[in-house]
Amino acid sequence: MTVAEAVVPALPELEPAEIRRYSRHLILPEIGKSGQEKLKAAKVLLVGTGGLGSPTGMYLAAAGVGTLGLVDFDVVDESNLHRQLLFGQDDVGRPKLDAAGDRLAQINPHIELQKHQTLLDSSNALEILEDYDIVVDGTDNFPTRYLVNDACVLLGKPNVYGSIFRFEGQVSVFWGKKGPCYRCLFAEPPPPGLVPSCAEGGVLGVLPGIIGSLQANEVIKLIVGAGDPMIGRLLLFDALRMSFRELKLRKNPDCPICSENPTQTELIDYQQFCGLPAPDHVDDTSAIDVSPVDANVWLSTGEARLLDVRSAEEREICVIDGASWIPIGDLETRLSELDPNAKWVVHCHHGPRSTRAVRLMREHGIERSFNLAGGIDSWSLEVDPEVQRY
């Protein structure tokens, strides 16, 4: 029995217009009329409509998945457009859910769209996920990734996982009822700040298209019951080498969430689990943060020096005049180059890397070091608009 049949035993009939639209599916023996009806009956939730959610959503809509749920609370930014093909230039500034809904409705008017404009968290995840047959993880942060996994395990639903970073991607199907879950592979999250976000580390524009399409493929296979789903397997893709590798995954008998005797039977605080402050918590960075306006006063009067901890590639885009430069990855071994008695303002793109840098500097005796709140992006907005934003 497929995922759709388990939820909707009586499959819906296809309308004449749908038969014409899906004709190339209907003549595939592995799908056929019954498979297309299973697709029409299925309800799939996309957590995130960005890099991975864009191609996954577009292909699932085109394939005729009857109900697509969308979870997102972000707005379209110009920096999204090189990889998030649900959106165009006219969508910049719009809520992603609105723009994505308009585009998906154009792709296929026969499907139903359900929008959840909210931050998915432990208070609402079970309620939102409960109504869907399959969940697609298109997230880009560890707290939500663990949240989606645990909610799927507790609800017994398959979690079609994908992740991207720079030139590499991963795909799997985590389903605690039938195989390992995400926690079986990654029992603990990495330390905060160890893995840069796409905004810090970058991502090849076509990469989410490749990985998202593979996720859509897994969803379709699960619904129609065709092929071999990636349960218990992890696909690794390297775009630079154009290589695929596959790892076999085993269920962890001591997994805290999906084992026979789990130690966790409900959702937890995933921000705390990943060592991060809650979204509505104001982290006490007042002791290390300085506003761009105040930092400009310090720098222009010579009271402080400026340190840039971004990458060489970012510095090719823009710099703040007079800044010293040590990439964050080299900082610990090059602290001796910094005057420990000077007052330092440290910046990156938006602030996370420079915050880590300041804490490292203070731990090593450079006590008068401060983080430029909001990074060079806020500097451009509040001090010098000639500094290129990116």
C-alpha positions as a printed Julia matrix, in Angstrom:
390×3 Matrix{Float64}:
   0.0    0.0     0.0
   1.35   3.42   -0.96
   1.33   6.52    1.23
  -1.7    7.96   -0.56
  -3.72   4.71   -0.45
  -3.13   4.39    3.29
  -4.77   7.76    3.82
  -7.35   7.87    1.01
  -8.54   4.31    0.2
 -11.03   5.6    -2.4
  -8.91   7.38   -5.0
 -10.37  10.42   -6.81
 -11.22  10.21  -10.5
  -9.23  12.27  -12.99
 -11.05  14.98  -14.92
 -10.68  15.04  -18.75
  -8.41  18.09  -18.53
  -6.21  16.27  -16.03
  -5.98  13.24  -18.3
  -4.72  15.47  -21.07
  -2.27  17.25  -18.76
  -0.8   14.09  -17.26
  -0.89  11.93  -20.38
   2.87  11.27  -20.31
   2.51   9.94  -16.79
  -0.51   7.85  -17.66
   1.33   5.85  -20.31
   4.11   4.89  -17.89
   3.34   1.41  -16.51
   4.93   2.37  -13.19
   2.44   5.22  -12.77
  -0.58   4.79  -15.04
  -4.06   6.02  -14.21
  -4.09   4.61  -10.69
  -0.72   6.18   -9.9
  -1.9    9.56  -11.12
  -4.99   9.23   -8.97
  -2.73   8.51   -6.0
  -0.85  11.7    -6.77
  -4.14  13.6    -6.88
  -5.15  12.15   -3.52
  -1.83  12.92   -1.83
  -1.13  15.78    0.55
   2.48  16.93    0.73
   3.91  19.63    3.0
   6.89  21.73    1.9
   8.73  23.19    4.88
  10.38  26.16    3.21
   9.72  27.6    -0.24
  13.26  28.81   -0.91
  16.19  27.07   -2.55
  14.97  23.5    -2.16
  11.28  24.29   -1.86
  11.22  26.08   -5.22
  12.15  23.14   -7.52
  10.44  20.59   -5.3
   7.23  22.57   -5.23
   7.27  23.29   -8.95
   7.77  19.66   -9.93
   5.25  18.31   -7.43
   2.69  20.84   -8.61
   3.36  19.94  -12.23
   3.17  16.23  -11.39
  -0.35  16.67  -10.01
   0.09  16.25   -6.27
  -3.43  17.16   -5.21
  -2.66  19.2    -2.09
   0.53  21.12   -1.49
   1.08  22.72    1.88
   3.61  25.54    2.13
   5.3   26.71    5.33
   7.3   29.92    5.23
   7.4   33.32    6.93
  10.15  35.03    4.94
   9.98  37.64    2.21
  11.65  37.5    -1.2
  15.07  39.11   -1.28
  17.01  39.97   -4.41
  19.78  37.61   -3.3
  17.28  34.71   -3.55
  16.71  35.1    -7.27
  19.8   33.31   -8.56
  18.55  29.99   -7.18
  14.91  30.26   -6.02
  13.08  29.98   -9.31
   9.6   30.3    -7.83
  10.3   34.03   -7.65
  11.02  36.82  -10.12
  12.2   40.39   -9.92
   8.68  41.71   -9.34
   8.36  39.49   -6.26
  11.17  41.16   -4.32
   9.75  42.31   -1.0
   6.65  40.1    -1.22
   5.95  37.33    1.3
   7.35  34.14   -0.15
   4.08  32.32    0.47
   2.13  34.76   -1.67
   4.66  34.74   -4.51
   5.05  30.95   -4.37
   1.31  30.43   -4.3
   0.79  32.57   -7.39
   3.51  30.74   -9.32
   2.41  27.24   -8.34
  -1.22  28.03   -9.22
   0.0   29.07  -12.66
   1.92  25.82  -13.04
  -1.13  23.72  -12.22
  -4.61  25.14  -11.53
  -5.9   21.64  -10.64
  -4.09  21.45   -7.31
  -5.01  22.87   -3.91
  -2.55  25.07   -2.06
  -2.58  25.42    1.71
  -0.45  28.23    3.12
   1.02  28.32    6.62
   2.65  31.72    7.06
   4.34  31.01   10.35
   7.6   30.07   11.97
   7.44  26.3    12.45
   8.25  25.47   16.06
   7.46  22.99   18.8
   4.14  24.67   19.58
   2.62  24.21   16.1
   4.63  21.56   14.22
   2.54  18.51   15.16
  -0.71  20.3    14.36
   0.53  21.49   10.97
   2.26  18.25    9.9
  -0.58  16.0    11.04
  -2.78  16.76    8.02
  -0.19  15.7     5.44
   0.98  12.35    4.09
   4.59  13.31    3.34
   6.8   16.12    4.61
   9.58  17.66    2.49
  12.42  19.22    4.46
  13.58  22.29    2.57
  15.01  24.03    5.63
  18.4   25.71    5.94
  18.98  25.61    9.69
  19.58  22.88   12.22
  16.85  23.66   14.79
  14.08  23.36   12.18
  15.74  20.3    10.63
  15.68  18.43   13.96
  12.17  19.71   14.65
  10.86  18.39   11.32
  12.54  15.04   11.88
  11.19  14.56   15.38
   7.67  15.66   14.45
   7.66  13.23   11.52
   8.82  10.39   13.77
   6.16  11.12   16.38
   3.48  11.28   13.67
   4.81   8.27   11.73
   5.3   10.27    8.52
   8.1   10.07    5.92
  10.51  12.99    5.85
  12.05  13.63    2.43
  15.29  15.3     3.38
  17.58  17.53    1.35
  20.41  19.88    2.21
  22.76  22.08    0.2
  25.98  23.96    0.87
  28.3   25.61   -1.63
  28.73  22.88   -4.29
  27.47  19.85   -2.36
  24.07  18.39   -1.57
  22.47  15.47    0.25
  19.19  13.58   -0.2
  17.52  10.84    1.83
  14.15   9.62    3.06
  13.97   9.45    6.84
  11.04   7.37    8.09
  11.24   6.15   11.65
   8.56   3.5    11.08
  10.49   1.85    8.26
  14.14   2.82    8.72
  16.53   5.35   10.24
  15.64   8.95   11.0
  17.78  12.06   10.79
  18.86  11.61   14.42
  20.18   8.13   13.62
  22.62   9.83   11.24
  23.28  13.04   13.17
  22.56  12.37   16.83
  23.78  15.82   17.87
  23.87  19.14   16.0
  27.23  20.73   15.25
  28.44  23.48   17.59
  26.78  26.84   16.82
  28.59  28.68   14.05
  30.68  25.71   12.9
  28.69  25.24    9.69
  28.17  28.57    7.87
  24.8   29.38    6.38
  24.36  29.83    2.63
  24.44  33.58    3.25
  27.91  33.2     4.77
  29.32  30.31    2.75
  27.51  30.74   -0.55
  25.73  28.21   -2.76
  25.92  27.37   -6.46
  22.68  28.59   -8.04
  21.83  25.35   -9.86
  22.56  23.11   -6.85
  19.15  23.47   -5.14
  17.52  22.72   -8.5
  19.35  19.41   -8.66
  18.75  18.41   -5.03
  15.17  19.7    -4.96
  14.35  17.73   -8.1
  15.72  14.59   -6.47
  13.52  15.26   -3.44
  10.49  15.63   -5.71
  11.41  12.33   -7.35
  11.43  10.6    -3.95
   8.04  12.08   -3.06
   6.49  10.83   -6.29
   7.97   7.35   -5.79
   6.57   7.18   -2.27
   3.11   8.22   -3.44
   2.76   5.91   -6.44
   4.69   3.02   -4.92
   7.28   2.84   -7.7
  10.99   2.11   -7.52
  13.2    1.94   -4.46
  12.79   4.88   -2.06
  15.92   6.19   -0.38
  14.97   4.82    3.03
  18.19   3.8     4.76
  20.33   5.48    2.1
  22.01   8.88    1.9
  22.89  10.31   -1.51
  25.85  12.7    -1.63
  26.25  14.96   -4.66
  29.31  17.0    -5.61
  28.56  19.51   -8.37
  32.2   20.35   -9.08
  33.15  16.72   -9.66
  29.7   15.82  -11.02
  29.76  12.77   -8.8
  27.19  10.88   -6.79
  28.03   8.68   -3.81
  25.65   6.62   -1.73
  26.0    5.7     1.92
  24.02   2.96    3.63
  22.32   4.12    6.81
  21.37   1.92    9.73
  18.73   2.54   12.33
  20.33   3.44   15.64
  18.93   1.05   18.27
  19.6    3.75   20.87
  18.1    6.64   18.89
  16.38   8.94   21.39
  13.36   9.48   19.14
  12.81   6.53   16.76
  14.13   3.51   18.69
  11.9    0.9    20.29
  12.46   2.54   23.67
  12.77   6.26   22.95
  13.9    8.64   25.66
  12.16  11.54   23.91
   8.43  11.26   23.38
   7.54  14.86   22.62
   8.96  17.88   20.88
  11.61  19.89   22.71
  13.18  23.34   22.55
  15.24  22.96   19.38
  16.91  26.34   19.62
  18.29  25.3    23.0
  19.11  21.81   21.67
  21.25  23.4    18.94
  22.84  25.85   21.35
  21.05  28.89   19.92
  18.82  31.54   21.5
  15.11  31.22   20.86
  13.76  33.36   17.97
  11.94  35.67   20.36
  14.85  35.78   22.8
  17.08  38.82   22.75
  20.61  37.47   23.11
  22.63  39.54   25.54
  25.16  40.88   23.08
  24.92  44.42   24.41
  28.35  44.04   25.97
  29.98  43.24   22.64
  27.78  44.95   20.01
  28.27  48.44   18.67
  25.89  50.11   16.23
  27.17  51.19   12.81
  26.6   54.85   13.7
  28.57  54.62   16.96
  31.27  52.53   15.29
  31.64  55.19   12.62
  32.31  57.79   15.31
  34.96  55.58   16.93
  36.66  54.89   13.61
  36.53  58.43   12.24
  38.1   59.84   15.42
  40.78  57.15   15.56
  39.43  55.76   18.81
  39.12  52.26   17.31
  40.45  50.09   14.51
  38.41  47.99   12.1
  38.87  44.26   11.45
  37.17  42.43    8.58
  36.77  38.64    9.12
  34.97  37.85    5.83
  36.32  35.74    2.99
  38.52  36.98    0.16
  35.62  36.51   -2.27
  33.4   38.78   -0.19
  36.07  41.46   -0.08
  36.09  41.51   -3.87
  32.48  42.69   -3.68
  33.02  45.52   -1.21
  35.2   46.72    1.67
  35.1   49.4     4.32
  38.11  51.65    3.82
  40.9   51.19    6.31
  39.88  47.75    7.57
  42.48  45.15    8.49
  41.64  41.7     7.23
  41.94  38.24    8.79
  39.45  35.58    7.63
  37.53  34.05   10.5
  39.07  30.64    9.84
  42.58  32.04   10.31
  41.87  34.31   13.25
  42.86  32.02   16.12
  46.31  31.39   14.66
  46.85  35.05   13.77
  45.7   36.79   16.95
  49.29  37.88   17.6
  48.97  40.26   14.64
  46.38  42.32   16.56
  47.35  44.95   19.11
  45.85  43.65   22.38
  45.67  47.15   23.8
  43.78  48.66   20.87
  40.02  49.04   20.59
  38.71  46.86   17.75
  35.47  46.9    15.77
  35.02  43.57   13.99
  32.67  42.97   11.09
  31.49  40.27    8.7
  28.45  40.28    6.4
  25.59  40.27    8.89
  27.24  39.67   12.28
  27.43  35.95   13.26
  31.06  35.42   12.27
  32.22  38.69   13.77
  30.38  37.87   17.0
  32.35  34.63   17.23
  35.51  36.54   16.4
  34.95  39.07   19.19
  34.32  36.34   21.74
  37.51  34.57   20.64
  39.5   37.8    20.85
  38.21  38.57   24.34
  39.01  35.03   25.48
  42.61  35.66   24.42
  43.0   38.98   26.17
  41.92  41.45   23.47
  39.27  42.79   25.78
  38.32  45.99   23.96
  36.87  44.26   20.91
  33.33  44.87   19.65
  31.03  43.39   17.05
  29.63  45.66   14.34
  25.91  44.95   14.78
  24.38  43.87   11.48
  27.76  43.67    9.78
  28.77  45.45    6.6
  25.19  45.17    5.38
  23.98  47.47    8.18
  26.98  49.74    7.59
  25.82  50.2     4.03
  22.27  50.96    5.14
  23.09  53.26    8.04
  26.48  54.84    7.33
  27.76  54.57    3.78
  25.33  53.62    0.98
  28.23  53.53   -1.48
  29.37  50.26    0.1
  27.79  47.62   -2.14
  25.18  45.4    -0.49
  25.1   41.69   -1.35
